Each structure stands twice: as C-alpha cells, then as structure tokens.
C-alpha cells in the first residue's frame, strides 16, 4: 500500500512521472533488493532500455 501511495505522490511531485514508469522503477528496485543475481541485473538493463524507449516516444 505504501509503495502505491509513494508512486502516486511521485506522479504529482516536482518531477511528474507517468504511473507506468513509476511502477517499473519500483519493480526494478524491488528486484535489486530481493534478488542480487547477475540475471536480475540483465533484466534491469532490459527494463531500463524499454523505459528509455517508452520515455522517448
């Protein structure tokens, strides 16, 4: 619940972000905290590339 409210707050903060981008960032942070594996690092890189592509379009 707190993560959802934080995402909503970020959406209305000084740096407005679309909710999908905020959720992706939260998911990436959760993966980094929960699973410290090289495979997860690769997934984070792919997610970041997709995130950047979504931000450009």
Backbone as CSV, one residue per row, in Angstrom:
resi,resn,N_x,N_y,N_z,CA_x,CA_y,CA_z,C_x,C_y,C_z
1,UNK,0.836,-1.203,0.000,0.000,0.000,0.000,0.872,1.254,0.000
2,UNK,1.919,1.246,0.809,2.779,2.425,0.882,3.473,2.681,-0.452
3,UNK,3.853,1.594,-1.167,4.526,1.783,-2.452,3.580,2.424,-3.465
4,UNK,2.298,2.068,-3.399,1.335,2.650,-4.337,1.154,4.130,-4.048
5,UNK,1.023,4.485,-2.779,0.849,5.899,-2.428,2.099,6.693,-2.799
6,UNK,3.268,6.081,-2.615,4.504,6.770,-2.987,4.543,7.011,-4.490
7,UNK,4.112,6.025,-5.271,4.094,6.181,-6.722,3.148,7.307,-7.121
8,UNK,2.000,7.371,-6.457,1.044,8.432,-6.772,1.630,9.787,-6.395
9,UNK,2.333,9.841,-5.267,2.950,11.106,-4.855,4.016,11.535,-5.858
10,UNK,4.805,10.577,-6.335,5.830,10.902,-7.328,5.179,11.442,-8.595
11,UNK,4.016,10.920,-8.946,3.329,11.371,-10.145,2.907,12.819,-10.048
12,UNK,2.680,13.308,-8.822,2.238,14.689,-8.641,3.346,15.546,-8.031
13,UNK,4.563,15.038,-7.993,5.669,15.768,-7.370,6.286,16.771,-8.327
14,UNK,7.408,17.350,-7.921,8.107,18.334,-8.763,8.615,17.713,-10.063
15,UNK,8.838,16.401,-10.058,9.254,15.699,-11.266,8.153,14.714,-11.649
16,UNK,7.130,15.170,-12.352,5.999,14.291,-12.667,6.417,13.141,-13.573
17,UNK,6.031,11.934,-13.183,6.313,10.750,-13.983,5.014,10.008,-14.235
18,UNK,4.872,9.440,-15.424,3.693,8.603,-15.673,3.682,7.416,-14.715
19,UNK,2.494,7.001,-14.307,2.381,5.907,-13.339,3.062,4.628,-13.816
20,UNK,2.964,4.234,-15.094,3.673,3.016,-15.535,5.177,3.108,-15.327
21,UNK,5.767,4.282,-15.574,7.205,4.438,-15.361,7.538,4.288,-13.884
22,UNK,6.700,4.874,-13.017,6.941,4.769,-11.574,6.855,3.315,-11.130
23,UNK,5.857,2.597,-11.640,5.704,1.190,-11.262,6.889,0.366,-11.757
24,UNK,7.384,0.671,-12.951,8.558,-0.045,-13.457,9.766,0.215,-12.569
25,UNK,9.962,1.474,-12.176,11.095,1.800,-11.314,10.968,1.082,-9.976
26,UNK,9.759,1.046,-9.425,9.549,0.343,-8.154,9.846,-1.147,-8.313
27,UNK,9.420,-1.726,-9.440,9.679,-3.152,-9.668,11.181,-3.413,-9.802
28,UNK,11.884,-2.517,-10.461,13.326,-2.670,-10.597,14.007,-2.589,-9.236
29,UNK,13.565,-1.631,-8.403,14.156,-1.507,-7.068,13.876,-2.753,-6.233
30,UNK,12.660,-3.276,-6.341,12.315,-4.482,-5.586,13.174,-5.660,-6.026
31,UNK,13.398,-5.791,-7.333,14.236,-6.885,-7.827,15.664,-6.739,-7.314
32,UNK,16.177,-5.506,-7.305,17.538,-5.274,-6.832,17.662,-5.628,-5.353
33,UNK,16.635,-5.300,-4.571,16.711,-5.561,-3.131,16.511,-7.043,-2.824
34,UNK,15.607,-7.698,-3.541,15.250,-9.077,-3.213,16.225,-10.080,-3.821
35,UNK,16.598,-9.881,-5.064,17.427,-10.869,-5.747,18.702,-10.205,-6.244
36,UNK,19.819,-10.560,-5.628,21.097,-9.987,-6.056,21.782,-11.000,-6.972
37,UNK,21.293,-11.083,-8.195,21.832,-12.035,-9.158,22.216,-11.305,-10.437
38,UNK,23.142,-11.870,-11.164,23.554,-11.252,-12.420,22.404,-11.258,-13.418
39,UNK,21.581,-12.312,-13.361,20.437,-12.393,-14.266,19.488,-11.232,-14.012
40,UNK,19.294,-10.885,-12.734,18.428,-9.763,-12.392,19.023,-8.470,-12.937
41,UNK,20.344,-8.331,-12.868,20.996,-7.145,-13.410,20.716,-7.034,-14.907
42,UNK,20.751,-8.158,-15.611,20.456,-8.150,-17.041,19.015,-7.723,-17.281
43,UNK,18.088,-8.231,-16.452,16.682,-7.850,-16.581,16.521,-6.357,-16.323
44,UNK,17.258,-5.820,-15.358,17.170,-4.392,-15.058,17.652,-3.570,-16.247
45,UNK,18.704,-4.025,-16.905,19.209,-3.305,-18.073,18.158,-3.298,-19.177
46,UNK,17.525,-4.452,-19.406,16.491,-4.532,-20.436,15.315,-3.638,-20.069
47,UNK,14.917,-3.672,-18.791,13.816,-2.816,-18.349,14.170,-1.345,-18.541
48,UNK,15.418,-0.985,-18.241,15.831,0.407,-18.384,15.795,0.830,-19.847
49,UNK,16.216,-0.060,-20.747,16.180,0.253,-22.179,14.741,0.444,-22.635
50,UNK,13.849,-0.452,-22.201,12.437,-0.319,-22.556,11.864,0.958,-21.963
51,UNK,12.275,1.293,-20.744,11.793,2.502,-20.081,12.244,3.736,-20.858
52,UNK,13.508,3.746,-21.289,14.014,4.885,-22.054,13.284,4.999,-23.391
53,UNK,13.035,3.865,-24.032,12.324,3.888,-25.309,10.904,4.408,-25.124
54,UNK,10.261,4.008,-24.034,8.902,4.476,-23.771,8.898,5.971,-23.458
55,UNK,9.957,6.453,-22.808,10.016,7.873,-22.456,10.237,8.730,-23.704
56,UNK,10.988,8.195,-24.677,11.279,8.975,-25.885,10.032,9.112,-26.747
57,UNK,9.300,8.025,-26.884,8.117,8.055,-27.751,7.014,8.875,-27.118
